């Protein structure tokens, strides 16, 4: 029963905050990103923000964002918990968050690694696969938990 309480608290927090929050990798969503560019300085800054002992994002003018990953995870949790009333709102919202002109999703912030750089909302395979999985689970049988 404790797990159900935790799930309810998480859903409550998300609803209260409009499904917006910080992401460990959203550090480049700062005006400073223009100075950092796309190379090593961007990767180093991203890791600095991620690993800082407390949340410095407000000082960097990084705002909480609505992330398709949160909606996809919420849909998967709602399917498992049988929260069909949530799905009526969440599925259309997740579809609205697709990258314009595509049927794919991207993070709402730029992301840098040693290998490549993604602009905000640029589609990526990992996030798109999670979103498609959530939509599939919601359409298979939203009344019943579906095992992985």
C-alpha positions as CSV (number, residue, x, y, z in Angstrom):
1,X,0.0,0.0,0.0
2,X,3.0,2.3,0.6
3,X,3.8,2.2,-3.2
4,X,0.3,3.4,-4.0
5,X,0.7,6.3,-1.6
6,X,4.0,7.3,-3.3
7,X,2.4,7.1,-6.8
8,X,-0.4,9.3,-5.6
9,X,2.0,11.8,-4.2
10,X,4.1,11.9,-7.4
11,X,1.0,12.4,-9.5
12,X,-0.2,15.1,-7.2
13,X,3.1,16.9,-7.3
14,X,3.2,16.7,-11.1
15,X,-0.4,18.0,-11.4
16,X,0.4,20.9,-9.0
17,X,3.4,21.9,-11.0
18,X,1.8,21.6,-14.4
19,X,4.0,18.6,-15.3
20,X,7.0,21.0,-15.4
21,X,10.3,20.4,-13.7
22,X,14.0,20.3,-14.0
23,X,15.9,17.6,-15.8
24,X,19.5,16.5,-14.9
25,X,20.6,17.4,-18.4
26,X,18.8,20.8,-18.9
27,X,21.7,22.9,-17.9
28,X,22.3,24.2,-21.5
29,X,18.8,25.8,-21.4
30,X,20.5,28.9,-20.2
31,X,21.2,32.2,-22.0
32,X,24.9,31.3,-21.4
33,X,24.6,28.5,-23.9
34,X,25.3,30.9,-26.8
35,X,28.7,31.7,-25.3
36,X,29.5,28.0,-24.6
37,X,28.8,26.8,-28.2
38,X,28.5,23.1,-29.0
39,X,31.9,21.6,-28.1
40,X,33.8,20.7,-25.0
41,X,32.7,23.8,-23.0
42,X,29.1,22.9,-23.5
43,X,29.6,19.3,-22.3
44,X,31.7,20.5,-19.3
45,X,29.0,23.0,-18.4
46,X,26.2,20.5,-18.7
47,X,28.1,18.1,-16.4
48,X,28.9,21.0,-13.9
49,X,25.2,21.9,-13.6
50,X,24.1,18.2,-13.4
51,X,26.7,17.4,-10.7
52,X,26.5,20.6,-8.6
53,X,25.5,19.7,-5.0
54,X,22.4,21.9,-5.2
55,X,20.1,23.2,-7.8
56,X,21.7,26.3,-9.4
57,X,19.4,26.4,-12.4
58,X,17.4,29.4,-11.2
59,X,20.6,31.4,-11.0
60,X,21.4,30.4,-14.6
61,X,17.9,31.4,-15.7
62,X,17.0,27.8,-16.5
63,X,13.2,27.4,-16.0
64,X,11.3,24.2,-15.2
65,X,10.1,22.7,-18.5
66,X,7.4,20.4,-19.7
67,X,9.2,17.3,-20.9
68,X,7.7,14.6,-23.2
69,X,9.5,12.0,-21.1
70,X,7.5,13.0,-18.0
71,X,4.3,12.6,-19.9
72,X,5.3,9.3,-21.4
73,X,6.4,8.0,-17.9
74,X,3.1,9.3,-16.5
75,X,1.1,7.4,-19.2
76,X,3.0,4.2,-18.5
77,X,2.3,4.7,-14.7
78,X,-1.3,5.5,-15.3
79,X,-1.8,2.4,-17.5
80,X,-0.3,0.3,-14.7
81,X,-2.4,1.9,-12.0
82,X,-5.6,1.9,-14.1
83,X,-5.9,5.7,-14.1
84,X,-7.9,5.9,-17.3
85,X,-9.1,9.4,-16.5
86,X,-5.5,10.7,-16.7
87,X,-5.0,9.1,-20.1
88,X,-7.8,11.1,-21.6
89,X,-5.7,14.3,-21.0
90,X,-2.2,12.8,-21.2
91,X,-2.3,11.1,-24.6
92,X,-3.4,14.2,-26.5
93,X,-0.8,16.3,-24.6
94,X,2.0,13.9,-25.4
95,X,1.0,14.0,-29.1
96,X,1.0,17.9,-28.9
97,X,4.6,17.8,-27.7
98,X,6.0,16.2,-30.8
99,X,8.6,18.0,-32.7
100,X,6.8,20.2,-35.3
101,X,6.5,18.6,-38.7
102,X,7.4,15.1,-37.4
103,X,5.9,12.1,-35.5
104,X,8.9,12.1,-33.2
105,X,9.9,13.8,-29.9
106,X,12.9,15.8,-28.7
107,X,13.9,17.1,-25.3
108,X,12.8,20.7,-24.6
109,X,16.5,21.7,-24.0
110,X,19.7,21.5,-26.0
111,X,21.9,18.5,-25.1
112,X,25.6,18.0,-25.7
113,X,27.9,15.0,-25.5
114,X,31.4,14.3,-26.8
115,X,29.9,12.6,-29.9
116,X,27.2,15.0,-30.9
117,X,24.9,18.0,-30.1
118,X,21.1,18.1,-30.2
119,X,19.2,21.4,-30.4
120,X,16.1,21.8,-28.2
121,X,13.2,19.8,-29.6
122,X,15.4,18.0,-32.1
123,X,14.0,14.5,-32.4
124,X,15.9,11.6,-30.9
125,X,15.5,7.9,-30.9
126,X,15.5,7.2,-27.2
127,X,12.8,9.7,-26.2
128,X,10.7,8.9,-29.3
129,X,10.8,5.2,-28.5
130,X,9.6,5.8,-24.9
131,X,6.8,8.1,-26.1
132,X,5.7,5.5,-28.7
133,X,5.8,2.8,-26.1
134,X,3.6,4.8,-23.8
135,X,1.1,5.6,-26.6
136,X,1.0,1.9,-27.5
137,X,0.4,0.8,-23.9
138,X,-2.3,3.3,-23.6
139,X,-4.0,2.1,-26.7
140,X,-3.7,-1.6,-26.1
141,X,-5.8,-1.8,-23.0
142,X,-5.9,1.3,-20.7
143,X,-8.1,-0.6,-18.2
144,X,-5.5,-3.3,-17.5
145,X,-1.8,-3.3,-16.6
146,X,0.4,-4.5,-19.5
147,X,3.6,-6.3,-18.6
148,X,6.9,-5.3,-20.3
